[in-house]
């Protein structure tokens, strides 16, 4: 597909980008060869033939957009906005992380971008895609790094047309004024996400034409429905994320000893995540980063569900609750292990840990579609099972004690590109094959004489990442290589 320039835009023609790629390496790299992210032509060690991003084929991205287009009414337009660059202080920015819905449908990994997907009957694939992106700018790229530009948006990423992002305001005005058009977009700052300034541009134009212009409908629910069940390619990436995470956990357990700082364990995990790929495929370490701010909670710090200060010493005789995961090629892992600072569990620690582990393994075995269970139903099963296990080791508890005090969090959430993936999807729906979920029961015993003194101040959580099977035999535990049994943890730490 050959690119045609027209009035500053770039549009598709029949031909691919062979001419561009054949000459790329002979040109000034800042202005032509460098793109804003790896491609197969320039980085075949990262992106395979036929892939648009590492591990995901260009055809899969097209099929994702086709499914979204099929869910829209005729003539409707879906607008998605990239994440914005966030700043720590003037001129000092956070590492960029793309909006997951935007990346899921485009594979484009740059800020200050908008994609419009219009459903129509005349396009061969049932939709047309227009991308508004930052043009190539050699003077700025010297300072800010390479951009992919309009040409790549068409020739590499499959847009029918690409325009400079500065033109989006005019497009939004025309779109908002079209009274017969249905616009699907997410403009609110839901779930703490900071929307780009282009969201505000569209919102202002829709308000200007309120009552006579385009009608606005939410888009996120439609995209999350598609993201909920993972493709084979997505599961492969999540396996790799889990493999990296398992190696990092093993290294962290071996580095743990009384007196070390929680922050040192966090740093060990981050370093080991990178080094897990430094053997046969060192080039792929660029695809790995922390999936979220981790928890490294020693002793009573584990009583806080999301303790992320990670700044205290590890006392002798305590347990360390570590909730951490690597992201690999935009897909997350989310694993929790609890291990003894000294390398060996005390008897009360072993009893409580074994109770939680028994419940966790029972609930993993329920994660298959033919069971008819939802995540909420598995949660209710876990509460009953935990009551039974705790009674066996001397805790007089009822279900209300577990839900209010001992384990106040849900046993599961969906997992994927985000750690808490597809958050608008209800946990009351029945499980479907190839969903990926966590299973993470915990017990956090407060300093309260209602509970045996030997258990007070102990927090334990055990979490694995599970690919839902159709039948029980099809269940896959992605994080199975992370030491979990008492024997495996103690053996790992002894090394």
Secondary structure as a PSIPRED ss2 file (coil, helix, strand):
# PSIPRED VFORMAT (PSIPRED V4.0)

   1 X C   1.000  0.000  0.000
   2 X C   1.000  0.000  0.000
   3 X C   1.000  0.000  0.000
   4 X E   0.000  0.000  1.000
   5 X E   0.000  0.000  1.000
   6 X E   0.000  0.000  1.000
   7 X C   1.000  0.000  0.000
   8 X C   1.000  0.000  0.000
   9 X E   0.000  0.000  1.000
  10 X E   0.000  0.000  1.000
  11 X E   0.000  0.000  1.000
  12 X C   1.000  0.000  0.000
  13 X C   1.000  0.000  0.000
  14 X C   1.000  0.000  0.000
  15 X C   1.000  0.000  0.000
  16 X C   1.000  0.000  0.000
  17 X C   1.000  0.000  0.000
  18 X H   0.000  1.000  0.000
  19 X H   0.000  1.000  0.000
  20 X H   0.000  1.000  0.000
  21 X H   0.000  1.000  0.000
  22 X H   0.000  1.000  0.000
  23 X H   0.000  1.000  0.000
  24 X H   0.000  1.000  0.000
  25 X C   1.000  0.000  0.000
  26 X C   1.000  0.000  0.000
  27 X C   1.000  0.000  0.000
  28 X C   1.000  0.000  0.000
  29 X H   0.000  1.000  0.000
  30 X H   0.000  1.000  0.000
  31 X H   0.000  1.000  0.000
  32 X H   0.000  1.000  0.000
  33 X H   0.000  1.000  0.000
  34 X C   1.000  0.000  0.000
  35 X C   1.000  0.000  0.000
  36 X C   1.000  0.000  0.000
  37 X C   1.000  0.000  0.000
  38 X C   1.000  0.000  0.000
  39 X C   1.000  0.000  0.000
  40 X C   1.000  0.000  0.000
  41 X C   1.000  0.000  0.000
  42 X C   1.000  0.000  0.000
  43 X C   1.000  0.000  0.000
  44 X C   1.000  0.000  0.000
  45 X C   1.000  0.000  0.000
  46 X C   1.000  0.000  0.000
  47 X C   1.000  0.000  0.000
  48 X C   1.000  0.000  0.000
  49 X C   1.000  0.000  0.000
  50 X C   1.000  0.000  0.000
  51 X E   0.000  0.000  1.000
  52 X E   0.000  0.000  1.000
  53 X E   0.000  0.000  1.000
  54 X C   1.000  0.000  0.000
  55 X C   1.000  0.000  0.000
  56 X E   0.000  0.000  1.000
  57 X E   0.000  0.000  1.000
  58 X H   0.000  1.000  0.000
  59 X H   0.000  1.000  0.000
  60 X H   0.000  1.000  0.000
  61 X H   0.000  1.000  0.000
  62 X H   0.000  1.000  0.000
  63 X H   0.000  1.000  0.000
  64 X H   0.000  1.000  0.000
  65 X H   0.000  1.000  0.000
  66 X H   0.000  1.000  0.000
  67 X H   0.000  1.000  0.000
  68 X H   0.000  1.000  0.000
  69 X H   0.000  1.000  0.000
  70 X H   0.000  1.000  0.000
  71 X H   0.000  1.000  0.000
  72 X C   1.000  0.000  0.000
  73 X C   1.000  0.000  0.000
  74 X C   1.000  0.000  0.000
  75 X C   1.000  0.000  0.000
  76 X C   1.000  0.000  0.000
  77 X E   0.000  0.000  1.000
  78 X E   0.000  0.000  1.000
  79 X E   0.000  0.000  1.000
  80 X E   0.000  0.000  1.000
  81 X E   0.000  0.000  1.000
  82 X C   1.000  0.000  0.000
  83 X C   1.000  0.000  0.000
  84 X C   1.000  0.000  0.000
  85 X C   1.000  0.000  0.000
  86 X C   1.000  0.000  0.000
  87 X E   0.000  0.000  1.000
  88 X E   0.000  0.000  1.000
  89 X E   0.000  0.000  1.000
  90 X C   1.000  0.000  0.000
  91 X C   1.000  0.000  0.000
  92 X E   0.000  0.000  1.000
  93 X E   0.000  0.000  1.000
  94 X C   1.000  0.000  0.000
  95 X C   1.000  0.000  0.000
  96 X C   1.000  0.000  0.000
  97 X C   1.000  0.000  0.000
  98 X C   1.000  0.000  0.000
  99 X C   1.000  0.000  0.000
 100 X H   0.000  1.000  0.000
 101 X H   0.000  1.000  0.000
 102 X H   0.000  1.000  0.000
 103 X H   0.000  1.000  0.000
 104 X H   0.000  1.000  0.000
 105 X H   0.000  1.000  0.000
 106 X H   0.000  1.000  0.000
 107 X C   1.000  0.000  0.000
 108 X C   1.000  0.000  0.000
 109 X C   1.000  0.000  0.000
 110 X C   1.000  0.000  0.000
 111 X C   1.000  0.000  0.000
 112 X C   1.000  0.000  0.000
 113 X C   1.000  0.000  0.000
 114 X E   0.000  0.000  1.000
 115 X E   0.000  0.000  1.000
 116 X E   0.000  0.000  1.000
 117 X E   0.000  0.000  1.000
 118 X E   0.000  0.000  1.000
 119 X E   0.000  0.000  1.000
 120 X C   1.000  0.000  0.000
 121 X C   1.000  0.000  0.000
 122 X C   1.000  0.000  0.000
 123 X C   1.000  0.000  0.000
 124 X C   1.000  0.000  0.000
 125 X C   1.000  0.000  0.000
 126 X C   1.000  0.000  0.000
 127 X E   0.000  0.000  1.000
 128 X E   0.000  0.000  1.000
 129 X E   0.000  0.000  1.000
 130 X E   0.000  0.000  1.000
 131 X E   0.000  0.000  1.000
 132 X E   0.000  0.000  1.000
 133 X E   0.000  0.000  1.000
 134 X C   1.000  0.000  0.000
 135 X C   1.000  0.000  0.000
 136 X C   1.000  0.000  0.000
 137 X C   1.000  0.000  0.000
 138 X H   0.000  1.000  0.000
 139 X H   0.000  1.000  0.000
 140 X H   0.000  1.000  0.000
 141 X H   0.000  1.000  0.000
 142 X H   0.000  1.000  0.000
 143 X H   0.000  1.000  0.000
 144 X H   0.000  1.000  0.000
 145 X C   1.000  0.000  0.000
 146 X C   1.000  0.000  0.000
 147 X C   1.000  0.000  0.000
 148 X C   1.000  0.000  0.000
 149 X H   0.000  1.000  0.000
 150 X H   0.000  1.000  0.000
 151 X H   0.000  1.000  0.000
 152 X H   0.000  1.000  0.000
 153 X H   0.000  1.000  0.000
 154 X H   0.000  1.000  0.000
 155 X H   0.000  1.000  0.000
 156 X C   1.000  0.000  0.000
 157 X C   1.000  0.000  0.000
 158 X C   1.000  0.000  0.000
 159 X C   1.000  0.000  0.000
 160 X C   1.000  0.000  0.000
 161 X E   0.000  0.000  1.000
 162 X E   0.000  0.000  1.000
 163 X E   0.000  0.000  1.000
 164 X E   0.000  0.000  1.000
 165 X H   0.000  1.000  0.000
 166 X H   0.000  1.000  0.000
 167 X H   0.000  1.000  0.000
 168 X H   0.000  1.000  0.000
 169 X H   0.000  1.000  0.000
 170 X H   0.000  1.000  0.000
 171 X H   0.000  1.000  0.000
 172 X H   0.000  1.000  0.000
 173 X H   0.000  1.000  0.000
 174 X H   0.000  1.000  0.000
 175 X H   0.000  1.000  0.000
 176 X H   0.000  1.000  0.000
 177 X H   0.000  1.000  0.000
 178 X C   1.000  0.000  0.000
 179 X C   1.000  0.000  0.000
 180 X C   1.000  0.000  0.000
 181 X C   1.000  0.000  0.000
 182 X E   0.000  0.000  1.000
 183 X E   0.000  0.000  1.000
 184 X E   0.000  0.000  1.000
 185 X C   1.000  0.000  0.000
 186 X C   1.000  0.000  0.000
 187 X C   1.000  0.000  0.000
 188 X C   1.000  0.000  0.000
 189 X C   1.000  0.000  0.000
 190 X H   0.000  1.000  0.000
 191 X H   0.000  1.000  0.000
 192 X H   0.000  1.000  0.000
 193 X C   1.000  0.000  0.000
 194 X C   1.000  0.000  0.000
 195 X C   1.000  0.000  0.000
 196 X C   1.000  0.000  0.000
 197 X H   0.000  1.000  0.000
 198 X H   0.000  1.000  0.000
 199 X H   0.000  1.000  0.000
 200 X H   0.000  1.000  0.000
 201 X H   0.000  1.000  0.000
 202 X H   0.000  1.000  0.000
 203 X H   0.000  1.000  0.000
 204 X H   0.000  1.000  0.000
 205 X H   0.000  1.000  0.000
 206 X H   0.000  1.000  0.000
 207 X H   0.000  1.000  0.000
 208 X H   0.000  1.000  0.000
 209 X C   1.000  0.000  0.000
 210 X C   1.000  0.000  0.000
 211 X C   1.000  0.000  0.000
 212 X C   1.000  0.000  0.000
 213 X C   1.000  0.000  0.000
 214 X C   1.000  0.000  0.000
 215 X E   0.000  0.000  1.000
 216 X E   0.000  0.000  1.000
 217 X E   0.000  0.000  1.000
 218 X C   1.000  0.000  0.000
 219 X C   1.000  0.000  0.000
 220 X H   0.000  1.000  0.000
 221 X H   0.000  1.000  0.000
 222 X H   0.000  1.000  0.000
 223 X H   0.000  1.000  0.000
 224 X H   0.000  1.000  0.000
 225 X H   0.000  1.000  0.000
 226 X H   0.000  1.000  0.000
 227 X H   0.000  1.000  0.000
 228 X H   0.000  1.000  0.000
 229 X E   0.000  0.000  1.000
 230 X C   1.000  0.000  0.000
 231 X C   1.000  0.000  0.000
 232 X H   0.000  1.000  0.000
 233 X H   0.000  1.000  0.000
 234 X H   0.000  1.000  0.000
 235 X H   0.000  1.000  0.000
 236 X H   0.000  1.000  0.000
 237 X H   0.000  1.000  0.000
 238 X H   0.000  1.000  0.000
 239 X H   0.000  1.000  0.000
 240 X H   0.000  1.000  0.000
 241 X H   0.000  1.000  0.000
 242 X H   0.000  1.000  0.000
 243 X H   0.000  1.000  0.000
 244 X H   0.000  1.000  0.000
 245 X H   0.000  1.000  0.000
 246 X H   0.000  1.000  0.000
 247 X H   0.000  1.000  0.000
 248 X H   0.000  1.000  0.000
 249 X H   0.000  1.000  0.000
 250 X H   0.000  1.000  0.000
 251 X H   0.000  1.000  0.000
 252 X H   0.000  1.000  0.000
 253 X H   0.000  1.000  0.000
 254 X H   0.000  1.000  0.000
 255 X H   0.000  1.000  0.000
 256 X C   1.000  0.000  0.000
 257 X C   1.000  0.000  0.000
 258 X C   1.000  0.000  0.000
 259 X C   1.000  0.000  0.000
 260 X C   1.000  0.000  0.000
 261 X E   0.000  0.000  1.000
 262 X H   0.000  1.000  0.000
 263 X H   0.000  1.000  0.000
 264 X H   0.000  1.000  0.000
 265 X H   0.000  1.000  0.000
 266 X H   0.000  1.000  0.000
 267 X H   0.000  1.000  0.000
 268 X H   0.000  1.000  0.000
 269 X H   0.000  1.000  0.000
 270 X H   0.000  1.000  0.000
 271 X H   0.000  1.000  0.000
 272 X H   0.000  1.000  0.000
 273 X H   0.000  1.000  0.000
 274 X H   0.000  1.000  0.000
 275 X H   0.000  1.000  0.000
 276 X C   1.000  0.000  0.000
 277 X C   1.000  0.000  0.000
 278 X C   1.000  0.000  0.000
 279 X C   1.000  0.000  0.000
 280 X C   1.000  0.000  0.000
 281 X C   1.000  0.000  0.000
 282 X H   0.000  1.000  0.000
 283 X H   0.000  1.000  0.000
 284 X H   0.000  1.000  0.000
 285 X H   0.000  1.000  0.000
 286 X H   0.000  1.000  0.000
 287 X H   0.000  1.000  0.000
 288 X E   0.000  0.000  1.000
 289 X E   0.000  0.000  1.000
 290 X E   0.000  0.000  1.000
 291 X C   1.000  0.000  0.000
 292 X C   1.000  0.000  0.000
 293 X C   1.000  0.000  0.000
 294 X C   1.000  0.000  0.000
 295 X E   0.000  0.000  1.000
 296 X E   0.000  0.000  1.000
 297 X E   0.000  0.000  1.000
 298 X E   0.000  0.000  1.000
 299 X H   0.000  1.000  0.000
 300 X H   0.000  1.000  0.000
 301 X H   0.000  1.000  0.000
 302 X H   0.000  1.000  0.000
 303 X H   0.000  1.000  0.000
 304 X C   1.000  0.000  0.000
 305 X C   1.000  0.000  0.000
 306 X C   1.000  0.000  0.000
 307 X C   1.000  0.000  0.000
 308 X C   1.000  0.000  0.000
 309 X C   1.000  0.000  0.000
 310 X C   1.000  0.000  0.000
 311 X C   1.000  0.000  0.000
 312 X C   1.000  0.000  0.000
 313 X E   0.000  0.000  1.000
 314 X C   1.000  0.000  0.000
 315 X C   1.000  0.000  0.000
 316 X C   1.000  0.000  0.000
 317 X C   1.000  0.000  0.000
 318 X C   1.000  0.000  0.000
 319 X E   0.000  0.000  1.000
 320 X E   0.000  0.000  1.000
 321 X E   0.000  0.000  1.000
 322 X E   0.000  0.000  1.000
 323 X E   0.000  0.000  1.000
 324 X E   0.000  0.000  1.000
 325 X C   1.000  0.000  0.000
 326 X E   0.000  0.000  1.000
 327 X E   0.000  0.000  1.000
 328 X E   0.000  0.000  1.000
 329 X C   1.000  0.000  0.000
 330 X C   1.000  0.000  0.000
 331 X E   0.000  0.000  1.000
 332 X E   0.000  0.000  1.000
 333 X C   1.000  0.000  0.000
 334 X C   1.000  0.000  0.000
 335 X E   0.000  0.000  1.000
 336 X E   0.000  0.000  1.000
 337 X E   0.000  0.000  1.000
 338 X E   0.000  0.000  1.000
 339 X E   0.000  0.000  1.000
 340 X E   0.000  0.000  1.000
 341 X C   1.000  0.000  0.000
 342 X C   1.000  0.000  0.000
 343 X C   1.000  0.000  0.000
 344 X C   1.000  0.000  0.000
 345 X C   1.000  0.000  0.000
 346 X C   1.000  0.000  0.000
 347 X H   0.000  1.000  0.000
 348 X H   0.000  1.000  0.000
 349 X H   0.000  1.000  0.000
 350 X H   0.000  1.000  0.000
 351 X H   0.000  1.000  0.000
 352 X H   0.000  1.000  0.000
 353 X H   0.000  1.000  0.000
 354 X H   0.000  1.000  0.000
 355 X H   0.000  1.000  0.000
 356 X H   0.000  1.000  0.000
 357 X H   0.000  1.000  0.000
 358 X H   0.000  1.000  0.000
 359 X H   0.000  1.000  0.000
 360 X H   0.000  1.000  0.000
 361 X H   0.000  1.000  0.000
 362 X H   0.000  1.000  0.000
 363 X H   0.000  1.000  0.000
 364 X H   0.000  1.000  0.000
 365 X C   1.000  0.000  0.000
 366 X C   1.000  0.000  0.000
 367 X C   1.000  0.000  0.000
 368 X E   0.000  0.000  1.000
 369 X H   0.000  1.000  0.000
 370 X H   0.000  1.000  0.000
 371 X H   0.000  1.000  0.000
 372 X C   1.000  0.000  0.000
 373 X C   1.000  0.000  0.000
 374 X E   0.000  0.000  1.000
 375 X H   0.000  1.000  0.000
 376 X H   0.000  1.000  0.000
 377 X H   0.000  1.000  0.000
 378 X H   0.000  1.000  0.000
 379 X H   0.000  1.000  0.000
 380 X H   0.000  1.000  0.000
 381 X H   0.000  1.000  0.000
 382 X H   0.000  1.000  0.000
 383 X H   0.000  1.000  0.000
 384 X H   0.000  1.000  0.000
 385 X H   0.000  1.000  0.000
 386 X H   0.000  1.000  0.000
 387 X H   0.000  1.000  0.000
 388 X H   0.000  1.000  0.000
 389 X H   0.000  1.000  0.000
 390 X H   0.000  1.000  0.000
 391 X H   0.000  1.000  0.000
 392 X H   0.000  1.000  0.000
 393 X C   1.000  0.000  0.000
 394 X C   1.000  0.000  0.000
 395 X C   1.000  0.000  0.000
 396 X C   1.000  0.000  0.000
 397 X C   1.000  0.000  0.000
 398 X C   1.000  0.000  0.000
 399 X H   0.000  1.000  0.000
 400 X H   0.000  1.000  0.000
 401 X H   0.000  1.000  0.000
 402 X H   0.000  1.000  0.000
 403 X H   0.000  1.000  0.000
 404 X H   0.000  1.000  0.000
 405 X H   0.000  1.000  0.000
 406 X H   0.000  1.000  0.000
 407 X C   1.000  0.000  0.000
 408 X C   1.000  0.000  0.000
 409 X C   1.000  0.000  0.000
 410 X C   1.000  0.000  0.000
 411 X C   1.000  0.000  0.000
 412 X C   1.000  0.000  0.000
 413 X C   1.000  0.000  0.000
 414 X E   0.000  0.000  1.000
 415 X C   1.000  0.000  0.000
 416 X C   1.000  0.000  0.000
 417 X C   1.000  0.000  0.000
 418 X C   1.000  0.000  0.000
 419 X C   1.000  0.000  0.000
 420 X C   1.000  0.000  0.000
 421 X C   1.000  0.000  0.000
 422 X C   1.000  0.000  0.000
 423 X C   1.000  0.000  0.000
 424 X C   1.000  0.000  0.000
 425 X C   1.000  0.000  0.000
 426 X C   1.000  0.000  0.000
 427 X C   1.000  0.000  0.000
 428 X C   1.000  0.000  0.000
 429 X C   1.000  0.000  0.000
 430 X E   0.000  0.000  1.000
 431 X C   1.000  0.000  0.000
 432 X C   1.000  0.000  0.000
 433 X C   1.000  0.000  0.000
 434 X C   1.000  0.000  0.000
 435 X E   0.000  0.000  1.000
 436 X E   0.000  0.000  1.000
 437 X E   0.000  0.000  1.000
 438 X E   0.000  0.000  1.000
 439 X E   0.000  0.000  1.000
 440 X C   1.000  0.000  0.000
 441 X C   1.000  0.000  0.000
 442 X E   0.000  0.000  1.000
 443 X E   0.000  0.000  1.000
 444 X E   0.000  0.000  1.000
 445 X C   1.000  0.000  0.000
 446 X C   1.000  0.000  0.000
 447 X C   1.000  0.000  0.000
 448 X C   1.000  0.000  0.000
 449 X C   1.000  0.000  0.000
 450 X C   1.000  0.000  0.000
 451 X C   1.000  0.000  0.000
 452 X C   1.000  0.000  0.000
 453 X H   0.000  1.000  0.000
 454 X H   0.000  1.000  0.000
 455 X H   0.000  1.000  0.000
 456 X C   1.000  0.000  0.000
 457 X C   1.000  0.000  0.000
 458 X C   1.000  0.000  0.000
 459 X E   0.000  0.000  1.000
 460 X E   0.000  0.000  1.000
 461 X E   0.000  0.000  1.000
 462 X C   1.000  0.000  0.000
 463 X E   0.000  0.000  1.000
 464 X E   0.000  0.000  1.000
 465 X E   0.000  0.000  1.000
 466 X E   0.000  0.000  1.000
 467 X E   0.000  0.000  1.000
 468 X C   1.000  0.000  0.000
 469 X E   0.000  0.000  1.000
 470 X C   1.000  0.000  0.000
 471 X C   1.000  0.000  0.000
 472 X H   0.000  1.000  0.000
 473 X H   0.000  1.000  0.000
 474 X H   0.000  1.000  0.000
 475 X C   1.000  0.000  0.000
 476 X E   0.000  0.000  1.000
 477 X E   0.000  0.000  1.000
 478 X C   1.000  0.000  0.000
 479 X C   1.000  0.000  0.000
 480 X C   1.000  0.000  0.000
 481 X C   1.000  0.000  0.000
 482 X C   1.000  0.000  0.000
 483 X C   1.000  0.000  0.000
 484 X C   1.000  0.000  0.000
 485 X C   1.000  0.000  0.000
 486 X H   0.000  1.000  0.000
 487 X H   0.000  1.000  0.000
 488 X H   0.000  1.000  0.000
 489 X H   0.000  1.000  0.000
 490 X H   0.000  1.000  0.000
 491 X H   0.000  1.000  0.000
 492 X H   0.000  1.000  0.000
 493 X H   0.000  1.000  0.000
 494 X H   0.000  1.000  0.000
 495 X C   1.000  0.000  0.000
